[in-house]
Amino acid sequence: MTDVLIPVLTMAVLGLLFALGLVLAYKKLQVPENPRLEVVAEVLPQANCGGCGFAGCRALADCVRACPFEAMAMGEDGLPIVYEDRCTACGKCVEACPRNIMELRPATEDTLVFCRSHDRGPVARKVCDNACIACNICVRDFPDAVVMDNFLAKVVNESKIPRERLDDLDRCPTGAIGRIKRITHDG
């Protein structure tokens, strides 16, 4: 009887010691979650559509959370807003962005193709209202400045877009290309 009882008791005591060790390690090594992450996640649509390639919308919040200068917030449209007066161009948001929509741009640029999808228009529009549909309006308006590259408009020479014609970019039916809106933290 003691041949069985001693190993069983030994295993029970070891199990308790290991469990206690795990509890202590959990308490000691616990990493608190940034409270801004939950605030940003609340702004996102929480559709869990997977259109961005991630399960759930929380990954976009990680993009905003990555900024150590609080130069980003989530807009009402579910996309990040960059406050230029706080941004130092460190690139941490670009590295963290799960949808590859963030990129560092020279401050002198005024135009941007907001879409990143190379899918055909109908496919891209299923997951994004602002997807480029390759209608070529921007290419016809600015043939020396904009080209169509695999179903996506691409600004190749912004200097060829006359400043007085920047408003013509508003002709894009989906808003996939347009002027960069300069936003400061104060509004």
N, C-alpha and C positions, 0 to 999 in steps of 0.2 A: 504494500500500500504506500509506504514512504517512497518507494522507487518511482511512483507516478506523481505523488503529491509534491515533492520537492521541485521537479521540473515545471509543473504547472504553476506553482507559487512563484518560482523564479521568473517565468514568462510574464505573469501578471504584474509583478513588481517592475520588471523592465518596461513593460507596456505603459504603466503609469508614469515611470520616470521619463520615457520618451515623449509621452503626451504632454507632461508638464514642461519639458524642454521646448516642445513646439509652441505651446502657449506663450511661454516667456519670450521666445524668439520672435513670434508674431507681434507681440506688444512692443518689443524693443526695436524691431526693424520696420515697423509699419510706416508707410509714406502717406502723409495726409494729401487728399486731393485738393487741387486748386479750386477755390470757390467760384472763380470766374468761368470755369469749364461748364458748370451747371447752368449759369446764366446764359452763356452763349448757346448751349444745347437747347434751351427753352425757345430761342428765337428761330431755330431751324424747323423745317416742316415735319420732321419725325415720320416721314412717309415710309421709311425703310424700303424704298423702291429699288435700291441697289444700282441706280443709274450712274452713280459715281464710281462704282466698283467696290464699294464698301458696304457692309451690312449696317444699316443705320446711319444717322446723320452726325453722330458724335465725332467722327474723324475730322470733319470740317472745323469743329470747335477746337481740335488740337492745333490746327493751323493758326488760329487766332491766339491760342494760349502760348504758342511758341515765341511770340514777340515779347522780349524782355523790357520793352519800352512803353508798353500799353498803347502802341500806335495803330492797333487794329480793333475792330468790333464787327459784329455781324449786322448786316443791313436787313431791312424789312423783306427784301427779296431772297433772303437766305444765302447771300454771298458776302464775302468779307469786304469791309471798307477799310481803307488805309488812310490814316491821318498823317498827311505829309509833314506837318509841323513837328511831329514826334518821331517820324521814321528816320533811322540812321542808315538805312540800306545795308543792314548786317546780313540779310539773306536767310535768316532763320525761318521765316514764314515760307519761303520758297522751298526749303528743304522739307518742311513739315507738311506742306499742302498735299492732301491725298488725291486731289483731282488734277494736279499740275496746272492750275489756273493762275497761280501766282508767278510773277516773274519780275525781276528788277528792270526798270526802264529808265532811260535818261530823263532827268527833270525837264529837259527842253522839248521833249516830244509832246504833241497835243492829240495825236490820234492813236487808236488801239483797236485791234480786232479782239473783242471780248470772248469770242467762241474759241474753243480748242479742239473741237471734234472734227475729225476727217470723215465722218460718216456722211452718207447722202442725206439731203435735207429732211425727207420724211422720217428717217430713222433717228436722226439727231433731235428733231423736234419732239419726239416722243418723251425725251427726258429733259429737254431744255427749251423754254420759250424763246430764248435769244440765240438759238443755234443758227449758224450760217447755212443758208439753203442753196448756195452757189447760184444765185439769180444773176450775178454779174453786173448789177447796177453800179456798184462801186468801181468795178473795173472799167466800165464804159465811161463813167464820170471822170475817172482819174487813171487813164491808161498807162501813164508813165510812172505812177506811184503805187498802184495796187495790181496784184496779179491773183489769179485763182490757182491754188496749189492743192490738188487732191480734194476737191469739194470745200475748200476753206480759203477765204480771202486772206491775203497776206500783204501788208504794207512793206514795200521794198525800198521806197525812196520818199520819205515824208516831205522832203524839201520840194517835191514836185506837186504838192497839194497847196495851192495858193491860200493864204490865211483868210482872204475874203470869201473863199468858197468852202470853208470848213463846215458850214451849216448844211451843205449838200450831203454830208455823210448821214444826215437824219433821214435821207430817202431810203435807207436800208429798211426793208419791211419788218425785220425781226430785231433790229437794234444790235446786230452782231458786230458792227463796226461803228465807231463814233468818236466823239471828242472825249478826252480824259477829263473827268470832273475833278477839280482840285478841291479837296476837303481838308479843313483843319479841325482840330479837336473842338474848338469853340463854335464850329458850325460853318 
